[in-house]
Each structure stands twice: as C-alpha cells, then as structure tokens.
Amino acid sequence: MTFTQIRIIKWMLLVLFVVCAGYVVHHLREGMRSATAEVLDIPDEPENVTSRQVELEQLDSEGNTAWTLKAAESVGQTDSGQQFRDAEIHFSGADGTPVVVTADLCHVRRDSSVHLQGNVVIRDNTSLRLEAESLEFRRFPDRVWSTEPVRYFKDDIVGDAGSMSYIIKRGELNLDDGVDMILNPSSESPLHITSKSAFMNKTRHWVQYLDKVEVRQKSGFLTCNDLQVFLTDDHTGIERIDAFENAVMNLEVSDEEVDDDSEMSGALTSQAGSKRLSAERLEMLFRPSGEGLERVRALNGGRLELRLPDNATEGYHKELTGHTLAFDFDEQGEITKLRGRGGVTLVLIPVSGDDGARTIIRARRIEGDFDPMTGDLVDARCTRAVEFEQGDVRATAGEGIFRGADSKLILIKLPRLWDPRASLEARRIVVDIETGNVRGIRDVRSSSAGGSGGVGLFPSTEKEPVYFVADHLFYNRSRELAVYTGGARGFQGRSRVEADTIQIFEKTGDLIAEGDVRTVLLQDLVKSEDGEEGGPVEPTVTTAASFHYRAVDEVLEYHGEVEMRAKEMTLRGDRVEVRLNKGGSGVEEVYAEGEVEISMADGRAAGEYARYLPDEQSMTLQGEHAWLQNDGKLTEGKQLTFFLSNDKILVDGQEQNRTKTTYTSKTHPF
C-alpha cells in the first residue's frame, strides 16, 4: 500500500465520522424538542387505546407546530405521500382549543394535505363531535371537509348532513347538502330543525340555517329561508332565534289536546284550531335561563292568523296584520300580550263563511291581552286613527277597544259611524260585532236621508236630511229599530219632534215618541183668511204624553193631554189622530176624543169627540153636552158642525144661526 492510498483511506474515514456525528446531533435536537414541546389538553380518548408508535410533526411558516400526527404504524409510501394506520391528528383550534381527528387510515401527501378514511371522528374539548366515513385536510387555512354524509354532536344537539367543511383556526363549521338536527333530543319537546345548509361559529355562539328551513316542535313548526339560532354562553340553552325571508310559524292543536294540564311550550295559544304567524322577519327571544319563549316579534310586515277548528259552528277566525307585531309569553309558554305598531289591521271572519259579516278594525297601534287558558284574544286597545268596517257600515275614532269576551268594539275620542243611509256621532259608540247592534252614549247626533219621516212625518219640498239628537241611542240591527233616550229631538228643516224617548222603526217607517212629547210640523190645518193657496205653510205645534206615527196608514196619533195649536186654533183632547193625504203632503182630517176642547180667536167649543176637515175648514163636535160659544152666543147639541171660514152652523145636520139651542143627535161618534 502506497502512501497516497493510505491518505485516501484516512480522508474517507474522516468524512464518514462527520456524517455520523451530524446524524446523532440531529436526533438529539429532535428529542429535546419533543421533551420541551407544549402538551395539548385533548379530550379523553376511548377506553380501548391504540398504541401509536409513529409520530410526525408538521411545522408552519414560522416554525411553530401546525399539527401533530400519531399513528400505530406506517403502512407504506407512494409517489404522492405516506400512509398510516390508526392515526390521530392534533390541531390547535379557535382560541387555542385543541382539536383531534382520528381515522382508520391516514394518507399524508407531499403538499401537506391529508386524506383520512374509515371511522373518521373530529372532536374538541367543548363536546363537539363530527363523524364521517372520509375527510380531507388542507393547510392555509387549516380546513377539513367531507363530501360524504356526516353526523354531528354538540352538547344537547345531534344531527347529520350530506357534507361538511370545518375551518379549524376560526372554529367555523359549514354543513351542506341537507341538514337535519335535533335540539334537546331527550326532552319531552325536542326541537327538530332541517335545512339545505347550516353554518356555525364556536366563538360567536350562534348557528345559521339556510334554504328551506323547517323547525318542528310537537304540533307546531316554523318555516323560512334563513334561520339564526343564538346560544347562551355555555351553549346549554337558546338565547334568541331570528327567522328571515318568508318566515312562517304554525301551530295545529286538536280538540283532544286542549285541557287544563296541556303545556304547549312556546305555542302561540293552546286553543284548538290553527295559529299561523308570518313575517319577513321573526325574532324569538328566550328567557334568561335559555328555556321557554319570552317574546316573539314579527317585523317588516307581520301577520297572525287564528283559525277555529273546521267543525266549529260559531265564533270568529281572526287575522291580525301590522308592520311590527310583538307577543309576550308567560312561564308556561302561553301568549299573554300583544303589541302592534306601524299600522295594524284586525279582521274578524265568522265561521259561517258570511263575508258580508266580516269585521275590519284598523289603527296605528294596537295593544291586547290573551287568555292563557283558552288562547283567545281578551281585548285589543286601538289608538290613533282607528277605523271600523263591517258590510256597508264604517266608523272612525281617535281610540277604540275591542272586547273579545262579548265581541264589542268601543269607539271614543270623536267617534263617527255611518252607512249609506245614516251617520252617527257621540262621545262613545259601542258596536256589537256579532249582532251589529250599536249604542251611542252622551251627546248623540245622527242624520239620515229621509228615515222614517221622508215626506210623511217631516214634509219638505227639499230633500233635507233628518237629524236626531239625544243623550243615548240604541240601534237594534235585526229589528232595524233606533231608540233615542234622554232629551231626544228629531228635526228636518222647520219640522221637529221632541220627547224623552223616540223610537224609529226602519222597516215600517213608524216613529214612537214618549214622555213630554212636542211636535212642530208644517201642516196647513187652518187656511188663510183670504183663502188663497201657495203661501207659506204655518207649523202646527202639538204637545202630548206620547206620539205614534204609523207610516203605512200615514197617521199621526197623539195620546195623553194632547194640545194642538195651528194659527189661532187650539185643539185639546185625550187622544188626537191626524190622517195625512196620500204621500203625506197635507192633512186629510183630524180626529180627537176624550174631553175635547177647541179654542179660536172668536170663540170656544167642546165635546167628547171632534172631527176637523182642513179642506172644508169644518169642525164637527159630538157628545152628550157638545157646545159652541161664539161672539157671546152659545149653541148646544149632541152634534155640532161649524165652519172656520164663515158663521154657518149645523146642528144634527140642520143649518142654524149661532144662537142658544138644544137638539138631540145620534149617540155614536163618526
């Protein structure tokens, strides 16, 4: 061996020594790194722990640990990467939360992406658990996803989806291709949510469901296209639920479900029938404990429909619409209060299906109370620009109160009610929704075009309205009867009727007045002295205890201390009947009975009965002691007829001068 060969061998040994020393130093450094690395607080592993002898660490761009892989063994290497059996990968998730992914087989590619296959499970220390058959992982961002069905577990939430994507660092989970979740599955009223997709962020404590969302609980369900569920800080309860885009909340309750012990948690009402609340946005607020609804708000156009069962024979379906509707719930989950803003409309629809009886109440604001036992609307207080509509009846007021118990609407603050025939004003107007009856209370004022009078009771050459005023009014719709009480007065032009009580019968056109009756009617009972026609018609003023206008017979009937004055003639009697011409344009005759007395400018007359014919200006008296006194002359008989236009007198049908005479006559009145 030459010297040169020896020198070459020494150099080769030196290189080998340096290489071996570098290899040893490298492994010593790795051992120290593993010994000083931070230990992650991962969830408890299964009882049957697999011994994992292989460990692989992936560093990020800053040299920090991105994830750590542990596996039972390496099962081979391919051109694209290396495969491991019974693997688990440790990540640091949102806010440092440790996340662990386990799988039967793990394939780590050269580009640092990972494919996991077989019994894939993702879990963290907040009880989150995802299960899938396969999973993909890619860096930047740290994202895992699966295109196969997955199972989801979180606290008291379980569900599944067609696919998923999870960004580990941000704690964002996306579920797609059909999501089906159940909240509180072990409770008596689990909440079942389905949608096309869902999104949740662990750091923000909320879950969003998108596209064809359905939420079911017992017999109620909610549909929308965007549902956001806000959880409590500890994820054990629900703080708020927001539903967007055609949100509809439905509840169906059968008759069998209605009893004192029923508990429909979160239901709009426990009364049998269907309840439907819809809006562009529904906001549901839960109690601080996270259990039970406290308030529901329907925003941007809310609509509540309360429908009775199909077999109901009486009562009303109710529809309530408004820009904003808010409902409060008690601790048993029953609705107790209602608030509506921005223009609210309440529609009452009879179950009989008669659209003509549909009632509509509008107002700027409505506040109401519900009976938690029956779920029915107890009352609704309407304020600002109140409007009422039922058939052809309309009303307006500053405020109104709807009472559900007796189906009455009370209008106050300048109320006014009208239909095509008449109008009514009073300090307070009460409308019975079921019967259509109306009450006017204090300072009643009404007007109608014709009414019972028309041209009969209140003859007028013009089509003037007929007015009535009184302290109170009661209108019976079925009988078409209006009763005015307390200083009642009716008038048209110069004609009027006054009494304590006035009754108007619209069907027959009759009018009955009672108590201190006084009528002023344009009836030309006494012609002018020159006998010319066409002059102004003088009013006839009559007082009595009661008065009845019979429209069919066109008769005015007065009772009780009647006194009728026309120009210079005054007629008194216990009963006076005025028969009108056909059409009521004039008086055909006047009949009086019961201690009849007549006073004139030039004399007096008396009898038990009297008959006056205005066209003939003749007065006929009858009775055992009928008499006429004129210009100091006295005429007596059982039947006397005299004329206002001349001195002619008929006694028992025979013409006589006005002197004192006595004659016999027939005993029966005309």
Residue pairs with C-beta under 8 A, 6 or more apart in sequence:
34 55
37 65
40 90
40 92
40 98
41 98
41 125
42 90
42 98
42 100
42 125
43 98
43 100
43 123
43 124
43 125
50 72
50 86
51 72
52 70
52 71
52 72
52 86
52 87
52 88
53 71
53 72
53 73
54 69
54 70
54 71
54 72
54 73
54 74
54 84
55 68
55 69
55 70
55 71
56 68
56 69
56 70
56 71
56 84
56 108
57 65
57 67
57 68
57 69
58 65
58 66
58 67
58 68
58 69
58 112
58 139
59 65
59 66
60 66
65 92
66 91
66 139
66 142
67 89
67 90
67 91
67 142
68 89
68 90
69 84
69 87
69 88
69 89
69 90
69 106
69 108
69 114
70 87
70 88
70 89
70 90
71 84
71 85
71 86
71 87
71 88
71 106
72 84
72 85
72 86
72 87
73 84
73 85
73 86
74 82
74 83
74 84
74 85
75 83
75 84
75 85
75 105
76 82
76 83
77 83
80 107
80 109
80 110
81 107
81 108
81 109
81 110
82 107
82 108
83 105
83 106
83 107
83 108
84 105
84 106
84 107
84 108
85 104
85 105
85 106
86 104
87 102
87 103
87 105
87 106
87 116
88 100
88 101
88 102
88 103
89 100
89 101
89 102
89 106
89 114
89 116
89 137
90 98
90 99
90 100
91 98
91 99
91 100
91 101
91 142
91 168
92 98
92 99
92 168
92 169
93 99
93 124
93 168
93 169
93 171
93 202
94 168
94 169
94 170
94 171
94 202
94 203
95 171
95 203
97 124
97 125
97 126
97 171
97 202
98 124
98 125
99 122
99 123
99 124
99 168
100 122
100 123
100 124
101 116
101 120
101 121
101 122
101 135
101 137
101 144
102 119
102 120
102 121
103 116
103 117
103 118
103 119
103 120
103 121
103 135
104 117
104 118
104 119
105 116
105 117
105 118
106 114
106 115
106 116
106 117
107 114
107 115
107 116
107 117
108 114
109 115
112 138
112 139
113 136
113 137
113 138
113 139
114 136
114 137
114 138
115 134
115 135
115 136
115 137
116 134
116 135
116 136
116 137
117 133
117 134
117 135
118 133
118 134
119 131
119 133
120 131
120 132
120 133
120 134
120 135
120 146
121 129
121 130
121 131
122 128
122 129
122 130
122 131
122 132
122 135
122 144
122 166
123 129
123 130
126 154
126 202
126 235
127 153
127 154
127 155
127 235
128 153
128 154
128 202
129 152
129 153
129 154
130 150
130 151
130 152
130 153
130 164
130 166
130 173
131 150
131 151
131 152
131 153
132 146
132 148
132 149
132 150
132 151
132 164
133 146
133 148
133 149
134 146
134 147
134 148
135 144
135 145
135 146
136 144
136 145
136 146
137 143
137 144
141 167
141 168
141 169
141 170
142 167
142 168
142 169
143 165
143 166
143 167
143 168
144 165
144 166
144 168
145 163
145 164
145 165
145 166
146 163
146 164
147 163
148 163
149 160
149 161
149 162
149 163
150 160
150 161
150 163
150 164
150 175
151 158
151 159
151 160
152 158
152 159
152 160
152 161
152 164
152 175
152 181
154 235
155 235
155 236
156 183
156 184
156 185
156 186
156 236
157 181
157 182
157 183
158 181
158 182
158 185
159 175
159 179
159 180
159 181
159 182
159 193
160 179
160 180
161 175
161 176
161 177
161 178
161 179
161 180
161 197
161 198
162 176
162 177
162 178
162 179
163 175
163 176
163 177
164 173
164 174
164 175
164 176
165 173
165 174
165 176
166 172
166 173
166 174
170 201
170 203
171 201
171 202
171 203
172 199
172 200
172 201
173 199
173 200
173 201
173 202
174 197
174 198
174 199
175 197
175 198
175 199
176 196
176 197
177 196
177 197
178 194
178 196
179 193
179 194
179 195
179 196
179 197
179 198
179 209
180 192
180 193
180 194
181 192
181 193
181 194
181 198
182 190
182 191
182 192
182 193
183 190
183 191
183 192
183 193
183 238
184 190
184 191
189 217
189 218
189 265
189 266
190 217
191 215
191 216
191 217
192 215
192 216
192 217
193 209
193 213
193 214
193 215
193 216
193 227
193 229
194 212
194 213
194 214
195 209
195 210
195 211
195 212
195 213
195 214
195 227
196 210
196 211
196 212
197 209
197 210
197 211
198 207
198 208
198 209
198 210
199 207
199 208
199 210
200 206
200 207
200 208
205 230
205 231
205 232
205 233
205 235
205 239
206 228
206 229
206 230
206 231
207 228
207 229
207 231
208 226
208 227
208 228
208 229
209 226
209 227
209 228
209 229
210 225
210 226
210 227
211 225
212 223
212 225
213 222
213 223
213 224
213 225
213 226
213 227
213 243
214 221
214 222
214 223
215 221
215 222
215 223
215 227
216 222
217 265
217 266
218 264
218 265
218 267
219 251
219 252
219 253
219 254
219 257
219 264
220 249
220 250
220 251
220 252
220 264
220 266
220 267
220 268
221 249
221 250
222 243
222 247
222 248
222 249
222 250
222 282
223 246
223 247
223 248
223 250
224 243
224 244
224 245
224 246
224 247
224 248
224 282
225 244
225 245
225 246
226 243
226 244
226 245
227 241
227 242
227 243
227 244
228 241
228 242
228 243
228 244
229 238
229 240
229 241
230 238
230 239
230 240
230 241
230 242
231 237
231 238
231 239
231 290
232 238
232 239
232 290
236 290
237 286
237 289
237 290
237 291
238 286
238 290
239 285
239 286
239 290
240 283
240 284
240 285
240 286
241 282
241 283
241 284
241 286
242 281
242 282
242 283
242 284
243 249
243 281
243 282
243 283
243 284
244 280
244 281
245 280
246 278
246 280
247 278
247 279
247 280
247 281
247 282
247 298
248 276
248 277
248 278
249 268
249 276
249 277
249 278
249 282
249 296
250 274
250 275
250 276
250 277
251 264
251 267
251 268
251 269
251 274
251 275
251 276
252 274
253 264
253 267
253 269
253 270
253 271
253 272
253 273
253 274
253 275
254 272
254 309
255 272
255 309
257 264
257 270
257 272
258 270
258 271
258 272
260 373
262 270
263 332
263 333
264 270
264 333
264 334
265 292
265 293
265 332
265 333
266 284
266 292
266 293
266 329
266 333
267 275
267 333
267 334
267 335
267 375
268 275
268 277
268 296
268 304
268 306
268 327
268 335
268 375
269 275
269 306
269 334
269 335
269 370
269 374
269 375
269 376
270 334
270 372
270 373
270 374
270 375
271 306
271 374
271 375
271 376
272 308
272 309
273 306
273 307
273 308
273 309
273 312
274 305
274 307
275 304
275 305
275 306
275 307
275 375
276 303
276 304
276 305
276 307
277 296
277 298
277 302
277 303
277 304
277 305
277 325
277 327
278 298
278 302
278 303
278 305
279 298
279 299
279 300
279 301
279 302
279 303
279 325
280 299
280 300
280 301
281 298
281 299
281 300
282 296
282 297
282 298
282 299
283 296
283 297
283 299
284 293
284 295
284 296
284 297
285 293
285 294
285 295
285 296
285 297
286 292
286 293
286 294
287 293
287 294
287 331
292 329
292 331
292 333
293 329
293 333
294 328
294 329
295 326
295 327
295 328
295 329
296 326
296 327
296 329
297 324
297 325
297 326
297 327
298 304
298 322
298 324
298 325
298 326
299 323
299 324
300 323
300 324
301 321
301 322
301 323
302 320
302 321
302 322
302 323
302 324
302 325
302 340
303 319
303 320
303 321
303 325
304 318
304 319
304 320
304 321
304 325
304 327
305 317
305 318
305 319
305 320
306 317
306 318
306 319
306 320
306 375
306 376
306 377
307 317
308 315
308 316
308 317
308 351
312 351
313 351
314 351
314 352
315 350
315 351
316 348
316 349
316 350
316 351
316 359
316 407
316 433
317 348
317 349
317 350
317 351
318 346
318 347
318 348
318 349
318 377
319 345
319 346
319 347
319 349
320 338
320 340
320 344
320 345
320 346
320 347
320 366
321 344
321 345
321 347
322 340
322 341
322 342
322 343
322 344
322 345
322 366
323 341
323 342
323 343
323 344
324 340
324 341
324 342
325 338
325 339
325 340
325 344
326 338
326 339
326 340
326 341
327 335
327 337
327 338
327 339
328 335
328 336
328 337
328 338
329 335
329 336
330 336
330 372
332 372
334 370
334 372
334 373
334 375
335 370
335 372
335 375
336 369
336 370
336 372
337 367
337 368
337 369
337 370
338 366
338 367
338 368
338 369
338 370
338 377
338 380
339 365
339 366
339 367
339 368
340 365
340 366
340 367
341 364
341 365
342 364
343 362
343 363
343 364
344 362
344 363
344 364
344 365
344 366
344 382
345 360
345 361
345 362
346 360
346 361
346 362
346 366
346 380
346 382
346 402
347 358
347 359
347 360
347 361
348 358
348 359
348 360
348 361
348 407
348 433
349 355
349 358
350 357
350 358
356 391
357 390
357 391
358 390
359 388
359 389
359 390
359 409
359 433
360 387
360 388
360 389
360 390
361 380
361 382
361 386
361 387
361 388
361 389
361 400
361 402
361 409
362 385
362 386
362 387
362 388
362 389
363 382
363 383
363 384
363 385
363 386
363 387
363 400
364 383
364 384
364 385
365 382
365 383
365 384
366 380
366 381
366 382
366 383
367 380
367 381
367 383
368 377
368 378
368 379
368 380
368 381
368 402
369 377
369 378
369 379
370 376
370 377
370 378
371 377
371 378
376 404
377 402
377 404
378 403
378 404
378 405
379 401
379 402
379 403
379 404
379 405
380 401
380 402
380 404
381 399
381 400
381 401
382 399
382 400
382 401
382 402
383 398
383 399
384 398
384 399
385 396
385 398
386 396
386 397
386 398
386 399
386 400
386 411
387 394
387 395
387 396
388 394
388 395
388 396
388 397
388 400
388 409
388 411
388 417
388 431
389 395
390 431
390 433
390 436
391 419
391 436
392 419
392 420
393 417
393 418
393 419
393 431
393 436
394 417
394 418
394 419
395 411
395 415
395 416
395 417
395 418
395 429
395 431
396 415
396 416
397 411
397 412
397 413
397 414
397 415
397 416
397 429
398 412
398 413
398 414
398 415
399 411
399 412
399 413
400 409
400 410
400 411
400 412
400 415
401 409
401 410
401 412
402 408
402 409
402 410
402 433
403 409
403 410
406 432
407 432
407 433
407 434
408 430
408 431
408 432
408 433
409 430
409 431
409 433
410 428
410 429
410 430
411 417
411 428
411 429
411 430
411 431
412 427
412 428
414 425
415 425
415 426
415 427
415 428
415 429
416 423
416 424
416 425
416 429
417 423
417 424
417 425
417 429
417 431
417 438
418 424
421 448
421 449
421 450
421 451
422 446
422 447
422 448
422 449
422 451
423 446
423 447
423 448
424 438
424 440
424 444
424 445
424 446
424 473
424 475
425 440
425 443
425 444
425 445
425 446
426 440
426 441
426 442
426 443
426 444
426 445
426 473
427 441
427 442
427 443
428 439
428 440
428 441
428 442
429 438
429 439
429 440
429 441
430 438
430 439
430 441
431 437
431 438
432 438
435 476
435 477
435 478
436 477
436 478
437 474
437 475
437 476
437 477
438 473
438 474
438 475
438 477
439 472
439 473
439 474
439 475
440 446
440 470
440 472
440 473
440 474
440 475
441 472
442 471
442 472
443 469
443 471
444 468
444 469
444 470
444 471
444 472
444 473
444 484
445 467
445 468
445 469
446 467
446 468
446 469
446 473
446 482
446 484
447 465
447 466
447 467
447 468
448 465
448 466
449 463
449 465
449 466
450 463
450 466
451 466
451 504
451 506
452 466
452 504
452 505
452 506
452 509
452 510
452 511
452 549
452 551
453 466
453 490
453 492
453 495
453 511
453 549
454 509
454 584
455 583
455 584
455 585
456 509
456 549
456 551
456 554
456 580
456 583
456 584
457 495
457 497
457 511
457 521
457 549
457 551
457 556
457 584
458 466
458 490
458 491
458 492
458 493
458 495
458 521
459 495
459 521
459 522
459 523
459 584
459 585
459 586
460 492
460 493
460 495
460 522
462 493
464 492
464 493
465 492
466 490
466 491
466 492
467 490
467 491
467 492
468 482
468 484
468 488
468 489
468 490
468 502
468 504
469 484
469 487
469 488
469 489
470 484
470 485
470 486
470 487
470 488
470 489
470 502
471 485
471 486
471 487
471 488
472 484
472 485
472 486
473 482
473 483
473 484
473 485
474 482
474 483
474 485
475 481
475 482
475 483
476 482
476 483
479 505
479 507
480 505
480 506
480 507
481 503
481 504
481 505
481 506
482 503
482 504
482 506
483 501
483 502
483 503
483 504
484 490
484 501
484 502
484 503
484 504
485 500
485 501
486 500
487 500
488 498
488 499
488 500
488 501
488 502
488 513
489 496
489 497
489 498
489 502
490 496
490 497
490 498
490 502
490 511
491 497
493 522
494 520
494 522
494 539
495 519
495 520
495 521
495 522
495 539
496 518
496 519
496 520
497 511
497 513
497 517
497 518
497 519
497 520
497 547
498 513
498 516
498 517
498 518
498 519
499 513
499 514
499 515
499 516
499 517
499 518
499 546
499 547
500 514
500 515
500 516
501 513
501 514
501 515
502 511
502 512
502 513
503 510
503 511
503 512
503 513
504 510
504 511
505 511
505 512
508 551
508 552
509 549
509 551
509 552
510 548
510 549
510 550
510 551
511 547
511 548
511 549
511 551
512 546
512 547
512 548
512 549
513 519
513 546
513 547
513 548
514 545
514 546
514 547
515 545
515 546
516 543
516 545
517 542
517 543
517 544
517 545
517 546
517 547
517 558
518 541
518 542
518 543
519 540
519 541
519 542
519 543
519 547
519 556
520 539
520 540
520 541
521 539
521 540
521 542
521 556
522 537
522 538
522 539
522 540
523 537
523 539
523 540
523 566
523 578
523 586
523 587
524 537
524 538
524 586
524 587
524 614
525 540
525 566
525 567
525 569
525 587
525 590
525 612
525 614
526 538
526 566
526 567
526 568
526 569
526 614
526 617
526 644
527 533
527 614
527 617
527 644
527 645
528 535
531 645
538 566
538 567
540 564
540 565
540 566
541 564
541 565
541 566
542 558
542 562
542 563
542 564
542 565
542 576
543 561
543 562
543 563
544 558
544 559
544 560
544 561
544 562
544 563
544 576
545 559
545 560
545 561
546 558
546 559
546 560
547 556
547 557
547 558
547 559
548 556
548 557
548 559
549 555
549 556
549 557
550 557
553 579
554 579
554 580
554 581
554 582
554 583
554 584
555 577
555 578
555 579
555 580
556 577
556 578
556 580
557 575
557 576
557 577
557 578
558 564
558 575
558 576
558 577
558 578
559 574
559 575
560 574
561 572
561 574
562 571
562 572
562 573
562 574
562 575
562 576
562 592
563 570
563 571
563 572
564 570
564 571
564 572
564 576
564 590
565 571
568 600
568 601
569 598
569 599
569 600
569 644
570 598
570 599
570 600
571 590
571 592
571 596
571 597
571 598
571 610
571 612
572 592
572 595
572 596
572 597
572 598
572 599
573 592
573 593
573 594
573 595
573 596
573 597
573 610
574 593
574 594
574 595
575 592
575 593
575 594
576 590
576 591
576 592
577 590
577 591
577 592
578 587
578 589
578 590
578 591
579 587
579 588
579 589
579 590
579 591
580 586
580 587
580 588
581 587
581 588
586 614
587 614
588 613
588 614
588 615
589 611
589 612
589 613
589 614
590 610
590 611
590 612
590 614
591 609
591 610
591 611
591 612
591 670
592 609
592 610
592 611
592 612
593 608
593 609
593 610
593 669
594 608
595 606
595 608
596 606
596 607
596 608
596 609
596 610
596 621
596 623
597 604
597 605
597 606
598 604
598 605
598 606
598 610
598 619
598 621
600 630
600 644
602 630
602 631
603 628
603 629
603 630
603 631
604 628
604 629
605 619
605 621
605 626
605 627
605 628
605 629
605 640
605 642
606 621
606 623
606 625
606 626
606 627
607 621
607 622
607 623
607 625
607 626
607 627
607 640
608 622
608 623
608 624
608 626
608 669
609 621
609 622
609 623
609 669
609 670
610 619
610 620
610 621
610 622
611 619
611 620
611 622
611 670
612 618
612 619
612 620
616 643
617 643
617 644
617 645
618 641
618 642
618 643
618 644
619 641
619 642
619 643
619 644
620 639
620 640
620 641
620 670
621 627
621 628
621 639
621 640
621 641
622 638
622 639
622 640
622 665
622 669
622 670
623 638
624 638
625 636
626 636
626 637
626 638
626 639
626 640
627 634
627 635
627 636
627 637
627 640
628 634
628 635
628 636
628 640
628 642
628 649
628 658
629 635
630 642
630 647
630 658
631 658
633 658
633 659
633 660
634 660
635 642
635 649
635 651
635 656
635 658
635 659
635 660
635 661
636 660
636 661
636 662
636 663
637 651
637 652
637 661
637 662
637 663
637 664
637 665
638 652
638 663
638 664
638 665
638 666
638 667
639 651
639 652
639 653
639 663
639 665
639 666
640 649
640 650
640 651
641 649
641 650
641 651
641 653
642 648
642 649
642 650
642 658
643 649
647 657
647 658
648 655
649 655
649 656
649 657
649 658
650 656
651 661
651 663
651 665
652 663
652 664
652 665
654 663
